[in-house]
Each structure stands twice: as C-alpha cells, then as structure tokens.
Amino acid sequence: MSVFAPSDGASGSLQNVLQNAGAVFSLRGGRPTAVHYGSPAGELAVCVSAVGLLDRSELTKLVIEAPAAQLNHLTARVAGGTVAPGGALFADGAWWCGAAPGRTVVLCEPVVGVRLTERLRAQDVHHVEVTVADRTRDWAAIGLLGRHAGKVLRALRAYGESGDPRQVAPFAAGSVAGIDAFWLLESDCRALVVVPDALAGAAWRAIESAGRPFGISCVGIEAARRYALLERVQ
C-alpha cells in the first residue's frame, strides 16, 4: 500500500477570482481560504434566502484504488460501510464517494484527512494492493449551499437531462462549462463540485453566471459554518 502525504498550496486561478471578488483569506489546511467577503452576517442571509458560492479547496481529497473486493473490505473497516459506483457515504467526518469499480474518492476537512491517512497507513499489512493518492493540490472544490442551490444545480445540468435530483446518483462525473468535474450532491440545499485546480477559476465563473437568476453570491467559510449550525436545528 502506498500513501502520499497531504500537500498544500494556493488555489491557482481560483484564488485570483476570489481576490477580485473581495475575499479576506486565512490559511486553512495549509492553503489560503476565503473566510468572508466583508460581511459574514450578510453572507449567511444569502444562504438562507438564496444560494451561496463557496471555495472549499482546502478539503482533503484522497483517491483510493484497489481490487473491488479489497476496497470494499477496507471501506467497511475504516468507514463502517461500503459504497457502490455513484454512491456516497458520510462517515466519521468524511464523504466516501464511489467513483468507479475499485476507485473511491474521499472528501473531508484537513484535520480529518490527517487522521484518516494515518488509519489507511495502518491497513498496510492487510491490503497490500491498495493505493491512496492525495489530490488536494491537484483538485479544487467549489461548494453551493442554500435555499436555491437545487435551482442552480439544475441550470448546470448536475441533475442530468431530466433535471430531477431523484434520478441521479449522489456522486457522478460530469462537467462545468466543458471542464471535467465530479459532482457530490450532499442534500437538497448543499453540493460540491470538484474540478482540476488549474481550471477552477473558469468553473467558478461559469457557476456564478448560471446562478445569477437565483441570487447567487460569494460567501466565506464563516457564513458556511453558521449556515451548517442552522441546518442542524431546523
């Protein structure tokens, strides 16, 4: 089993887009993260009434590959369950996403990523054919959250040709403005799109354009965390 240590670094073209939008940055997980755009309270209101556009590139992004049976066994041991291609399982602070037979993508907060990588290393003896690659530096993650997130996702064709979220897998390969992407549909009002880091700025602008009719606005991590607290009490 081989595990590549987490890497850090800025978000390339996306960071320039966020700077132009007025983002205030702080280091999270070793990379600049937009904390707010001047008014966390106003950004929270955007999520409650419309839809927020959020940089989540600080998330750890792991790709685990192994023969299907070994991968299922490993996932069951570490996450407490298995995921089929297209499926998504949230366990112990991480999203386990079935990308293809024998391939799982894991998305989580950096502190969870450190702990998870250590646990995966501990499986070395039992799963010698497993490889784990850290793609945190290679991939950016863009979040949509709020009341009208589903409308933006439909406009972006994240729900497929039917436009019906009930007919699509929680995790699937797709595209944003012709850019290859993975979509993780966390709930009716929350989603992540994972794209190549070098093309993240173009993907962000495309999402922003599609969301304008629905009141989309840039929000920082402070507003996102406050919104998550509201979701828990509703």
C-alpha positions in Angstrom: 0.0 0.0 0.0 1.3 3.4 -0.9 0.1 6.7 0.7 1.2 10.1 -0.5 1.4 12.7 2.2 -1.0 15.7 2.0 0.2 18.6 0.0 -0.5 22.3 0.3 -0.5 25.3 -2.0 -2.8 28.1 -3.2 -5.8 27.5 -5.5 -4.2 28.9 -8.7 -6.6 30.8 -11.0 -9.4 30.5 -8.4 -7.5 32.5 -5.8 -7.3 35.4 -8.3 -11.0 35.3 -8.9 -11.7 35.3 -5.2 -9.3 38.2 -4.6 -11.1 40.2 -7.3 -14.4 39.5 -5.5 -13.0 41.0 -2.3 -12.2 37.8 -0.3 -10.5 38.0 3.0 -8.2 35.0 3.4 -6.9 32.8 6.2 -4.8 29.7 6.0 -6.9 26.6 6.4 -5.4 23.2 5.8 -2.2 24.8 4.6 -3.8 26.9 1.8 -5.5 30.3 1.6 -9.2 30.0 2.2 -11.8 32.8 1.8 -13.1 33.5 5.3 -15.5 36.2 4.3 -16.2 38.9 1.7 -16.8 41.8 4.2 -20.0 40.7 5.9 -20.3 37.2 7.3 -23.8 38.0 8.5 -24.9 39.2 5.1 -23.4 36.1 3.5 -25.3 34.0 5.9 -28.5 35.8 4.8 -27.6 34.9 1.2 -27.5 31.2 2.1 -30.8 31.4 4.0 -32.7 33.2 1.2 -30.9 32.3 -2.0 -27.6 30.5 -2.7 -24.0 30.9 -1.6 -21.0 30.1 -3.7 -18.1 28.9 -1.6 -14.5 27.8 -2.1 -13.8 24.5 -0.3 -10.5 23.8 -1.9 -8.9 23.3 1.5 -10.7 20.0 1.8 -8.5 16.9 1.7 -9.2 14.9 -1.4 -8.0 11.3 -1.5 -8.3 8.7 -4.3 -8.2 5.1 -3.1 -7.8 2.4 -5.6 -7.8 -1.4 -5.2 -9.4 -4.6 -6.5 -13.1 -4.1 -5.7 -13.3 -6.8 -3.0 -10.3 -5.4 -1.2 -11.6 -1.8 -1.5 -15.0 -2.8 -0.1 -13.3 -4.6 2.8 -11.1 -1.6 3.5 -14.0 0.8 3.4 -16.1 -1.3 5.7 -13.2 -1.4 8.2 -12.5 2.3 8.1 -15.8 3.9 7.3 -18.2 1.3 8.6 -19.9 0.7 5.3 -19.3 0.3 1.5 -20.1 2.5 -1.5 -21.1 1.3 -5.0 -20.1 3.4 -8.0 -22.2 6.6 -7.9 -22.9 6.1 -4.2 -21.8 8.4 -1.3 -21.4 7.6 2.3 -20.8 10.2 5.1 -18.9 8.6 8.0 -16.7 10.0 10.7 -16.5 13.4 9.1 -15.6 12.2 5.6 -17.6 11.7 2.4 -16.7 8.3 0.8 -17.7 8.5 -2.9 -17.8 5.6 -5.4 -16.1 6.9 -8.5 -15.8 3.6 -10.3 -15.4 -0.1 -9.5 -12.2 -0.3 -7.5 -12.0 3.5 -7.1 -13.2 5.7 -4.2 -12.8 9.4 -3.7 -12.8 10.7 -0.1 -13.5 14.3 0.7 -13.1 15.7 4.2 -11.8 18.5 6.4 -8.0 18.7 6.6 -7.9 17.6 10.3 -10.0 14.6 9.4 -7.7 13.9 6.4 -4.7 13.7 8.6 -6.4 11.2 10.9 -7.8 9.2 8.0 -4.5 9.0 6.2 -2.9 7.6 9.4 -5.7 5.0 9.6 -5.2 4.0 6.0 -1.5 3.6 6.6 -2.3 1.2 9.4 -4.1 -1.0 7.0 -0.8 -1.6 5.1 -0.3 -5.2 6.2 -3.8 -6.3 5.3 -4.3 -4.5 2.0 -1.0 -4.5 0.1 -2.7 -3.9 -3.3 -4.4 -0.6 -2.1 -3.0 2.7 -3.3 -4.0 6.1 -1.8 -3.2 9.3 -3.7 -3.7 12.7 -2.2 -5.1 15.0 -4.9 -5.7 18.0 -2.6 -3.3 20.2 -4.5 -4.4 19.0 -7.9 -8.1 19.5 -7.4 -10.2 22.4 -6.3 -13.6 22.1 -4.6 -16.4 24.6 -5.1 -19.5 24.5 -2.8 -23.1 25.5 -3.4 -25.3 25.9 -0.4 -28.6 27.5 0.4 -32.3 27.6 -0.3 -31.9 27.8 -4.1 -28.9 25.6 -4.5 -31.0 23.0 -6.4 -32.1 25.5 -8.9 -28.5 26.4 -9.8 -27.6 22.7 -9.9 -30.5 22.1 -12.4 -29.3 25.0 -14.5 -25.8 23.5 -14.5 -27.2 20.1 -15.6 -25.9 18.4 -12.4 -29.3 16.6 -12.3 -28.8 15.3 -15.8 -31.2 15.7 -18.8 -34.3 15.1 -16.7 -33.5 17.8 -14.2 -34.8 15.5 -11.4 -32.4 15.1 -8.4 -34.2 11.8 -7.6 -32.9 10.3 -10.9 -29.2 11.0 -10.5 -26.5 9.3 -8.4 -25.2 11.3 -5.3 -21.7 11.2 -6.8 -21.1 11.3 -10.5 -18.6 12.5 -13.1 -19.9 15.5 -15.2 -18.7 18.8 -16.4 -19.0 22.6 -15.8 -18.6 24.7 -18.9 -16.8 21.9 -20.6 -14.5 21.3 -17.6 -14.3 17.7 -16.3 -15.8 17.6 -12.8 -17.1 15.4 -10.1 -20.5 16.3 -8.5 -21.2 15.4 -4.9 -24.9 16.1 -4.1 -24.9 16.2 -0.3 -28.5 17.3 0.1 -31.3 19.4 -1.5 -29.5 22.5 -0.5 -25.8 21.6 -0.5 -23.4 20.3 -3.1 -19.7 20.2 -4.0 -18.1 20.2 -7.5 -14.5 19.0 -7.7 -12.5 20.3 -10.7 -8.9 20.5 -11.8 -7.2 23.2 -9.8 -5.8 25.0 -12.8 -9.3 25.4 -14.3 -11.1 26.2 -11.1 -11.4 29.9 -11.8 -13.2 29.2 -15.1 -15.5 26.8 -13.4 -16.3 29.3 -10.6 -17.2 32.0 -13.1 -19.5 29.5 -15.0 -21.3 28.5 -11.8 -21.6 32.2 -10.8 -23.1 33.0 -14.2 -25.6 30.2 -14.0 -26.7 31.2 -10.5 -27.3 34.9 -11.1 -31.1 34.4 -11.8 -31.3 32.7 -8.4 -29.5 35.3 -6.3 -26.1 33.6 -6.1 -23.4 35.4 -4.2 -19.9 34.6 -2.9 -19.8 33.5 0.7 -16.9 32.6 3.0 -16.3 29.8 5.4 -17.6 31.7 8.4 -21.0 32.1 6.8 -21.0 28.4 5.7 -20.3 27.2 9.2 -23.1 29.4 10.6 -25.4 28.0 8.0 -24.5 24.5 8.9 -25.5 25.2 12.5 -28.9 26.5 11.3 -29.3 23.3 9.3 -28.8 21.2 12.4 -31.5 23.0 14.5 -34.1 23.1 11.7 
